[in-house]
């Protein structure tokens, strides 16, 4: 077991040091010319921020303190008992076999279910219990009675007994105004990150290439016509008998390159090529046709702006945890957005890379180490990086509809790599101890602090010359945790 752990550690360390993206001569993932262009935009936005009107007050998420219960015996009787709004102790006394967790932070999130119906989602911290009200799934009822929020799972062919799950609200839900220094951070985010735009177009879809099926019924007309025009007569995918012959798979592998060369040498300068390509690209953009190859031709033979429009139509999902395609696609969007001065797209795409906001079929923890955060690019551009990254870490009820939110594990890692790490650590520790900040945001900042400490020694490897600093940070964690509200500190201490 000891040797297996060592091998895993060495593997994780080796992949974390692997280079994820191409690095330019400036040491960044964007060229010097692109960085210069973007820096001018950041300077302009920083000036704009000084005159930008903030919301009058930002309020915390609606939150309460309470207890969680789970009951799979006498659940129907217990549900009826809840209708009388008993106190928590009376309930536990009447049903002593109840599984329960006391003294939790419960946060209410307003959202929609898959059908678009508005629901309130209740999530407890630091124990992760969830209840959504109302809920329309078969065999399940929900409700709110007095101090109780509950779900009732009825018996079915899949469940041998009914189940009652509930929160008892001990201290009522409330929202606190965020102190000015935290409101400023949220305001800074909304000034920097365009709240009216998204990385992907509203009609974006997951990728599908059409050229393999050129001429098939039902294909998009203009896209299909373009692919038929650039197709070579000896396309091995068109020959149903070719698969049986030797060298088939090599022919399939070589075919796209041969066709691209033919396109460049023979077709690209013709009027018909330009006409068919323009029609195909316009059809794809109008109908939301995601096509990776068509993006390439649009950028090479029409314009970078057109390629960016095409790329924003295509969502990419990772086939496994080590599939780099989603992040590579996001970087391509960010680079094109920077090149074409589409600032509203660039920053969101870069923040998605930092936060690793991508769809994957699986995501093993060992694969996460090699995905960089690229905070240095933000620092070099002249952002107020502490305000930006802490601003997307905070949660508030009345942010703009398109406000960008980050996740604390990735942001903690980014901050550990920041040139301002020490001052950031001090700023975060003060927020954790700030009684004027709501409990939920203090807990989120605690998660930031922990992740910063962890990533000072990624994969368990402490950099030379940093051991003393790391040990100092590690010993400070316990003291920082004690500055949280007592009920949270005790829960976190016990794990």
N, C-alpha and C positions, 0 to 999 in steps of 0.2 A: 504493500500500500504506500509506503514511504517513497519507493522508487517511482511508482506511478504518479504520485503528486509532483515529484521533482520534474518528471518528463513533461507533465501538463504545464507546469510553471515555465519551463524553458520554451515550450511551444508558444505559449501566450506571449512571452517576452519577445520572441523572434518575430511573430506576426505584428506585434504592436510597433516594432521598429521599421516594418516594411513601408515603402512609400506608396501612398494611395493614389495620388494624382501627380501629373507632370508639374514640376516646379520650375518657374522661370528664373532668369539670372538675378532677379531681385529677392529670391528666396520665397516667393509667394505663388499662389495658384492663379494669379492674374498678372498679365504682362505689365512692364513699367508704363507703357502708353495707356493701358486701360486704367491702371491705378491713378495716373495723373488726371485722367478725365473724370474718374469717380470722385477724387479728392475735391475737385472744384464744386461738384454737386453737394458734397457733404458740407463744405464751407458755407455754401448758400443756405442749406437747410439749418445749420447751426445758428446762422444769423436770423433765419425765419423763426426759429424756436423762441428767440428772445421777445418777439412780438406776438407769438401765437397765443390765442385766448384759450385757457384751460377750462375744463368743466368746473362748475362752481365748487363742488365737493365730490370726491370719490368715496364710495361706501364699500365696506368689506362685504364678502359673501355672507348671506344669512346663516348664522351658526348658533348652536345650542350645546348644552352639556346633558348627557343622559346615559342610559344603559341599553344594552342589546340583549334580547332573549331569543331562544330557539327551542321549540317544543314539538315533539313528534308523538306525544301520548296525550290523549284527552284534548286534542287541539281544537275540536269543534266546541267543546265546553268552555275552553279558555277564551276562544274568540267571543263567545256570548258574555263571558265575565268582563272582558275588556270594554264592552259597551257601557258598563257602569262606571268607567273611568277610575278603577282602583289605583292606589299608590303602588309603587314598585314592590315594597316589602310585603304588602298584602298578597300580591300576585305570587311572589316566590314562596310565601308560606302556604298558599293554597295548592300550588303546583311545585313541590320541592324537587322534582326531577327535571326542572327547567335548566337548560344550559344558558348561562348568562355571563356577560362581561360588563363590569361597572365602570363608571367615570370615563366616558368617552367624549371626544369632541365630535359633534355631528354637524355636517355642513350640507346646506340645501343648494342644489344646482337646478336651475330652470332650463329645461331642454325639451326636445320633441322625440317621440318614439318613431318607429319606422313608417307609420302611417301618417305622421305629421301631427299627431295629437299632442298637445302640451302636457308635460308631466313634471312633477317635482321628484328629483332624484336625491335621496338622502344617503350620504356616505360618512362612515365613522372613521376617526383617526385616533391613535395610530393603528388600531385594529381595523381591517378592511372589510366592513360589513356594508351591504348596499340594499336599499329598498326604494322602489319607484312607485309613485302614486299619481294618477290612477294607472292601472295596468289591465289590459284587456285579454291577456293570453288565456286560453282555455284551461279549466281546472284551477284557476287562481282568482282570488278576489282581494281587494285591498281597501284601505280606508284610513281615516283619521278620526279618532274619538278622544276628546279631552287631551290628555297628555300622551296619548298613544298614536303611533304611526305603525301600521301593520300590513303584512301580506299573509293571506291564507291559501295554502296549496291543498286543494282537495285530493281525495283518493282517486286513482285512475288505474288503468292497466299497467302503468309504469311505476306507480307509487303504492306501496302496501299500506300506508297510513297517511292520514292528513298531517300537515305541518303548519305551525303558526310561527312566523318570524316577526319581530316587532322591535321598535325603539320606544323606550319610555323617556319622555323629555323632562328632565329634572329642572334645568334652568332654561327658560323659554328662548326661542329663536330671536335673534337681534342682529342688527348690522351697525357697525361703528364707522364714523367718518375716519378716513385715513389721515394721519398727520401730514402737514404740508410737504415734508421732505420726501415722503413716499408717493404722494400725489404727483409731485414734480417728475418722478421717474416714469410713472405711467403716461403722463402728459408728453414727456420726451419721446417715448415709444411711438405715440400716435402722431407726433410731428415728423418723425423719421420714417416710419413704416406706413405707407399709404393704406388707409383703412377701407378704401373703395375698390381695391383690386386684389386679385388672387394670382398665384403662379400659373394655374391652369385655367383655360377658358371654360365658360359654363357648359359647353357641349363637348368637353374633352371625354375621351374614352380610352380603354386599354388598347395597346397596340395590336394591329393586324396588318400584315403585309399582303398586297394583292398580286404582285408580279408572278408568284408561283402559279396563279390560277388565271392568267390572262386569257380572255375569251370565254370564261365560264359564265353561264346565265346568272343574272342577278348581281353581277359586279357593278360598281359605280361606273357610269358610262365614260366620263372623260378620263378618270384614272385608268380604267381598263384600256382605253384607246392609246394612252401614252405608253403603258407597259407593252402593249402589242407592238407599238412602233419601235421601241428600243430592244425588243426581244431578238435574240439570235436564232437562226434556223435550227441549230443543233442543241438547243436548250434540253439538257438531259431530263428535266422535270416534265417535259411535254411527251416524252417517249415512254409509253407504258411498259414496253418490253426491255428498256435499258437497264432497269434495276437488276435484271438477271445476268447482265454481262460484267466481266471483270473490269475493274477501274471505275465503276459507276460512282461510288462515293467520292472518289478523288475528282471526278468530272463535275459533280455537284458542288464540291468545295471550290473548284477553280472557276466555275461559270460566272459568278458575280463580278470577279475581277476582269475576266475577259470582256464581259459585256460593258463594264465601266470604261475600259480602254477603247472599245469600239465607239462608245458614245462620245468620248472626248475627241477621238481622232477623226470621226466621220460625221456624226450627227449634230453635235452641239452648235455648229455654226450655221445650220440650216434654218430657214424661216419656219418650216413645218415643225421642227423640234421645239422652237420657242413658243409657237402657237399651242402645240399639244401640252407642253409642260405648264404653261400659264393656265390653260383651261383645267388641267388636272389639279393643280394647286388650289385654284379658286373653288373648284368643286369640293375638294377635301376640307378647306376652311369653312365653307358654307354648311357642309353636312357633318362636320365633326369627324372626319375620317382620319384615324391615327395611323401614320405610315412612316416608319423610320427612314426608309430609303428615299421616299419622296422629299423628306426634309433635306436630305443631303443635296439632291439636285436643285431644290428651291434656293438653298444658300449659295451653291456654286454658280448657278446660271441665272438667277433672278436677283436676289438681294438678301443680306443678313436679316433684315426686318421680316421678310417673308419666311425665312427659315425659323425665326423665333415664333412667329404665329403658328407654324406647323408643329413645332416642338411643344407648344403649350396645349396642343390638342391631344397629346399622347401621354397618358399616365403609364408609368412603368412599375411593375411589381417584381420583387426579388423572388427567384425560384427557390432559393435557400438562403441561409444566413450569410454565406460567403459570396453571394451573387452581387457584384458591384454595380450592376446596371442602373438601379434607381438613383444612386448617388452620382454616378457618371452623367446621367441624364439631367439631374438638377444642376450640376456644375456647367454643363453645356448651355443650359438655359441662362444661368447667371452670367456666364461669359458673353453670350450673345446680347443679353440685356444691357450689360455694361458697354459693349461695343456700340450699341445702337441708342445709348442714353435712355433706355427704358428703366429709369430708376425704380419705379413702383414695382417692377418685376424682380430686378436684381436683388434688392435687399431681402425680400421674402425668400427667394431661392437660396441665398447664402445662409440665412437663418435656418432654413429647413435642413441644410447640410450640417450646420452646427448642432441642431437639435435632433438630427437623424430621424426626421419625420418622413418615413417611407414605409410602404406596404411590403411585407415579406411573408412567404409561406411558413417560415420558421426563423428563429433568431437566437442561435446558441450564444451564450455569454462569451465564449472564447473568441468569436468572430467580431465582437464589438470593439475589441481593443485596437484594431487597426484602422478604425474609422476616426479620422481627425476632426477637430472642431474648427480649426482655421480662425481662431480669434485674432491672430496677429494681423490678418488682412483688415479687420475692423479697426484695430488700433492704428495701423499705418494710415488709414483713410481719415483719421482725425475725429472719429466719433467720441462722444462721452461714453465710453464702453461701460463703466460702472452703472450709469443711469440706464443705458440701453438694456443690459443683461439683467440687472435687478428689476427693471421695469417690466420685462416680459416674464419674470418669475413671480411677481406679485399678482394677487387675484382680487378683483373688485367687481361689484355687482353692476355698476353703471358705466362700464367702458364703452367705447364706440363699437358698433356692430362688427367691424372687421379688425378689431384689436388683435395683435399678434401675441400669443402666449407661448412660453417656452416650458421645458421640463427640467426639473432641478438636478437630476443626475447628470445630464449632458452639460448644463450650464455650470455646475460645480466643477466638472472636468475642465471646461474651457477657462474658468477663472483660475484654476490651479496652474494653467499655462500662461496666464496673463503677466505682463510686465508690472502690473499694479497689484499683484497677488497679496502682498502684505497689507496694503491699505484696504483692499477689498475685504480681506479676512476680518480686519478690525471693524469695518463698516457693518458687515453682516452680523458679527457677534453683538454689536450694539443694538441692532434691530431685534435680535432674538430676545434680548433682555428688556426691550422697550415696552412698558405696560400700556402705553398709549396706542400701540399697534395691536390689532385683533389677533386672537390666538391662532387662527388658521394660517395667517401670513407669517407669524413668528415660527410656526412649525415648518412651513415651507423654507424659511431661511435657515432653520436648523438642518434640514436636508441638504441645502446648499453647502453649509459649513462642513458637514460630514463628507460630502463628495469631494470638496476641495482637499480635505485632509487625505482622503484615500488616493486621489490622483497625484498627490505630491510624490507618491511612490507607486506608479502604475505597475500592475502585475507583481506586486510585492518586491520590486527592485528599487531600492533607494539610491538616487544618484550620488556620486561621489561629492563630498563637501556639503551634502544636504542632510546628513544623518542627525546631527544635533538639532537642526531646525525641525525635522520631521518628528523627532521624539518630543520636542517642546509642544508642537501642535497636537500630537496624540494625547499628551498629558492634560492639555487644556480642554479637550473635548468634554471630559466629565464635568469640569467647572462651568463650561458654557451651557451644558444641558441643564444644570441646576438653576439657570436664570430663566428657564421657561416656567409657565404656570405649573404649580406643584403637581396637579393631577396628570399633566402631560409628562413632566420629568420622571415621575414614578413609573409610568407605563413604559417609557422608553428605556429606563434603567433595567426593567425586568425583561425587555425584549418582547 
